[in-house]
């Protein structure tokens, strides 16, 4: 077996982890239902539909209705997982998310599938890079951006167990499983320090976490000890960990989303109030053009080399002051 084939076997689609975990939960909890917008296949819910066809509602391409139906099911005592492409769920149905789910604190689980630029060549209409900025402004909504299959599974379990709105941002871009110590736990509102370091801190979430780890490894070879933090919980936010990261004097945030209002914006707000320090926000500064995922990541420097270069740039800027 070639090294490339071996590496490919270790990549995982987090949508599969989402669907398999949801099925496992639904076996024991008959209140769990799903609502989709002709997105059974892209949400990997074919198995769920086959097992419980009466517990999957397909509203067709009608995202506003989809969220409204989910809210109605929740008000009837069900636990609805409303699953659709993130770009359409959060843009077309933003008013329904605001009024029917968040304002009323209704027990709806929103699942934004194929987030970021996962649709690649389908272009800006299908990119979901603004969702964090929109949703962070809404009250009562817990927002989670899992980094790998284990964290995706844990996030689904948490979403099903808590009462109230949750938004899960699930990517279709294959990622490796992240190495964690035995007994690791996913906790809402608590960031995960994957690598200690005192020279700088890289704060990432979603598909960017493993790239942040790769960047830290490159920096270590250059004598720079970079901390890596997985900030999968955007709301609630782990303020204490951000303050600690700012203590290094140099922070770089990395996300598969807009540089305005998302993870970087959340970190900047905390740092501005509690612990001013040098900060670089990495992500998409504009509409991402049409192109493959690999091209888009490279174009906007969302690679291990690009992240490492940003960390060096922040450190060099500090040395000039």
Buried (B, 14 or more C-beta within 10 A) or exposed (E): EEEEEEEEEEBBBBBBBBBBBBBEBBEEEEBBBBBBBEBBEBBBBEBBBEEBEEBBBBBEEBBBBBBBBBBBBBBEEBBBBBBBBBBBBBBBBBEBBBBBBBEBEBBBBBBBBBBBBBBBEBBBEBBBBBBBBBBBEBEBBBBBBBBBBBBBBBBBBBBBEEEBBBBBBBBBBEBBBBEBEEEEEBEBBBBBBBBEBEBBBBBBBBBBBBBBBBBBBBBBEEEBBBBBBBBBBBBEBBBEBBBBBBEBBBBBBBBBBBBBBBBBBBBBBBBEEEBEBBBBBBBBEEEBBBBEBEBBBBBBBBBBEBBBBBBBBBBEEEEEE
